[in-house]
């Protein structure tokens, strides 16, 4: 299935703005990268800000994570934590362009910052509920579910950020190594 003209423009804009900044990326360059006429860009979005606002809407699908995770829960700690890491890393990878854009342009677009804050908060809420239920089932020791959920998210977000911004191209843990080492640590701390 081919991408729509709107999607091509949004993706080109997010890439260019991530590279050059909001002010550095011109509508002409965005149109060229999207392989469309600049008039087409204006017809669909009005201006560059309109494209960024459309990107925010396009990447705001956090609720899909919640439904997917709830369907996959087995209530077995190791299996669930591994699945949770993979799903969260997959979500971050899908949202990587807009996450990088928000890091660079949060002062220009506070709504980007709000979208990015919403991603980990939704995940923290889901994890708090998961850890609370696991305590009720007697499968983990009683600890503050908010703290362990937040720590789990910080480690996962940090891994994603390290791969993308801090340490790109250098020696890194594979996702499998990252999962094994972190899950082992979390399981030990929760039993």
C-alpha positions in Angstrom: 0.0 0.0 0.0 1.5 3.3 -1.0 1.7 6.2 1.4 -0.6 9.1 1.0 0.6 12.5 -0.1 -0.2 13.8 3.4 1.9 11.1 5.0 4.8 11.7 2.7 4.8 15.4 3.6 4.5 14.8 7.3 7.3 12.3 7.3 9.5 14.6 5.2 8.8 17.5 7.5 9.6 15.5 10.7 12.9 14.2 9.2 14.0 17.7 8.0 13.0 19.5 11.2 14.8 16.8 13.2 17.9 17.4 11.1 17.8 21.2 10.7 15.4 22.5 13.3 12.0 24.1 12.7 13.4 27.4 11.5 16.1 25.7 9.3 13.7 23.4 7.4 11.9 25.3 4.6 8.6 24.3 3.0 10.4 24.1 -0.3 12.8 21.5 1.1 10.0 19.6 2.7 8.1 19.5 -0.6 11.3 18.3 -2.4 11.9 15.5 0.1 8.3 14.4 -0.1 8.5 14.5 -3.9 5.5 16.9 -4.1 5.0 20.4 -5.4 5.2 23.1 -2.7 1.7 24.2 -3.7 0.5 20.7 -2.8 2.0 21.1 0.7 0.2 24.4 1.2 -3.1 23.0 -0.1 -2.9 20.1 2.4 -1.5 21.9 5.5 -1.6 25.7 5.0 1.9 26.2 6.4 4.8 24.5 8.1 3.2 24.7 11.5 0.1 22.9 10.1 2.4 20.0 9.1 3.8 19.8 12.6 0.4 19.8 14.1 -0.7 17.0 11.7 2.5 15.1 12.8 1.4 15.4 16.4 -2.0 13.9 15.6 -0.5 11.2 13.5 1.9 10.0 16.2 -0.6 10.2 19.1 -1.7 6.6 19.3 -0.7 5.7 22.8 -4.1 4.0 23.6 -3.1 1.2 21.1 -0.3 0.2 23.5 -2.7 -0.3 26.4 -5.1 -2.6 24.5 -2.2 -4.6 23.0 -0.5 -5.1 26.4 -3.7 -6.1 28.2 -4.4 -8.8 25.6 -0.9 -10.2 25.9 -0.6 -10.4 29.7 0.1 -13.9 31.1 0.5 -12.8 34.8 3.9 -14.6 34.8 6.5 -12.0 35.8 9.4 -12.9 33.5 7.3 -13.5 30.4 5.2 -10.3 30.9 8.2 -8.0 31.6 10.0 -9.2 28.5 6.8 -8.6 26.5 6.4 -5.2 28.0 9.9 -4.1 27.1 9.6 -5.3 23.5 6.2 -3.6 23.1 7.4 -0.3 24.6 10.6 -0.3 22.5 8.5 -1.0 19.4 6.2 2.0 20.3 9.2 4.3 20.9 10.8 3.2 17.6 7.5 4.0 15.7 7.4 7.4 17.4 11.2 8.0 17.2 10.9 10.8 14.6 8.4 12.8 16.6 10.3 12.1 19.9 13.5 13.5 18.4 11.5 16.4 17.0 10.0 17.2 20.4 13.5 17.1 22.1 14.7 19.6 19.5 11.6 21.8 19.2 9.7 21.6 22.5 10.0 25.4 23.0 8.5 26.1 19.6 5.7 23.4 20.0 4.7 22.8 23.6 2.0 20.4 22.3 4.8 18.1 21.1 6.2 18.1 24.6 2.8 17.2 26.0 2.4 14.3 23.5 5.8 13.0 24.5 5.1 13.3 28.2 1.8 11.3 27.7 3.7 8.3 26.3 5.6 7.3 29.4 2.8 8.4 31.7 0.3 6.0 30.0 2.9 3.2 30.3 3.6 4.0 33.9 -0.1 3.9 34.7 -0.5 0.5 32.9 2.6 -0.9 34.8 1.3 0.4 38.2 -1.9 -1.6 37.6 0.1 -4.6 36.5 2.4 -4.6 39.5 -0.5 -4.0 41.9 -2.3 -7.0 40.5 0.8 -9.1 40.7 1.1 -8.2 44.4 -2.5 -9.1 45.0 -1.8 -12.5 43.3 1.2 -13.0 45.6 3.6 -13.2 42.7 5.8 -10.3 43.8 6.7 -8.7 47.1 4.8 -5.7 48.3 6.5 -2.5 47.2 5.3 0.9 45.9 4.0 0.1 42.4 4.4 3.7 41.3 8.2 3.6 42.1 8.9 0.3 40.3 6.7 1.3 37.3 8.5 4.6 37.0 11.9 3.0 37.3 11.0 0.4 34.7 9.9 3.1 32.3 13.0 5.3 32.9 15.3 2.4 32.2 13.4 1.6 29.0 13.2 5.2 27.8 16.8 5.7 28.6 17.8 2.6 26.5 15.8 4.0 23.6 17.4 7.5 24.0 20.9 6.0 24.3 20.4 4.1 21.0 19.0 7.1 19.2 20.7 10.2 20.5 23.4 9.6 23.1 25.3 6.6 21.7 24.2 6.1 18.1 26.6 3.8 16.2 28.7 2.9 19.2 28.8 -0.4 21.0 25.3 -1.0 22.4 23.4 -3.7 24.0 21.2 -5.6 21.6 17.5 -5.5 22.6 17.8 -9.1 23.7 20.8 -8.4 25.9 19.1 -5.4 27.3 15.9 -7.3 28.1 17.8 -10.3 29.7 19.9 -8.1 32.0 17.0 -5.8 33.0 14.4 -8.4 33.5 16.8 -10.5 35.6 17.5 -7.4 37.8 13.8 -6.5 38.1 12.7 -10.1 38.9 15.4 -10.3 41.6 14.3 -7.0 43.1 10.6 -8.0 43.2 10.9 -11.4 44.7 
